[in-house]
Amino acid sequence: MMNIIHIEGIILGMRESNEPNKYYTQRYRHTKSFNELTKRLPPELLYSEMIKLSESFYK
C-alpha cells in the first residue's frame, strides 16, 4: 500500500510541475509501475482486495 501511495505522489508531483513535459519519461515509467501494482482496479476494489489478501496472510 505504501508503494502505491508513494508512486502516486511522485506522479502527481511531476504532473503539477511547471515543466510537465520535462518528466514525461519518468512519469511514464512510474505510471506503468503504478498500474502493475494496482492492476488498474478502482480504489474501492483495490482496497477490498488488499484486505482479503491481508486476512488470508494472517490465518
N, C-alpha and C positions, 0 to 999 in steps of 0.2 A: 504494500500500500504506500509506503514512504517513497519507493522508487517512482511510482505513478505521480504522486504529488510533486516530487522534485522535478521530474521531466516536464510536467505541465507548467510549472513555474518558469522553467527555462524557456519553453516555447512562448509563453505569454510575454516574457521579458523581451525576447527578440522581436516579437510581433509589434510591441509597443515602442520600440526604439525609434530614434529619429531617422535611422537608415535601415529600414526593414529588408531591403534587397541585399544589403551587405552580409546578412546572416542566412541567406537562402539555403545554402548547402548544409550548414549546421542545423538549421531549423528542420529541413527535410529529414536529416538523419535522426534527430530527436523525435520527430513526429512518427517516423517509422518504428522506433523503439516503443513509443507510447502505444501505438496501435497493436504491436505484438504483445505488450503486457496486458492491455485491456481487451484484446480480441474484438475491438470495436463495439463492445457492449455498451448500452446506455448505463449511466451511473447507478440506477436502481438495480438493474440486473447484475452488474458487476459487484456491487456491494453484497447482494444476496449470495452470489457465487463464492465470494470470499468468506462469508460467514459459514457456508456449507463446508468449504474446504478446511476452515479452522476447526469446526466441530468434529469433523472426521479425523483430523490430526490428533486431537486430544482424547479420542476414545480408545 
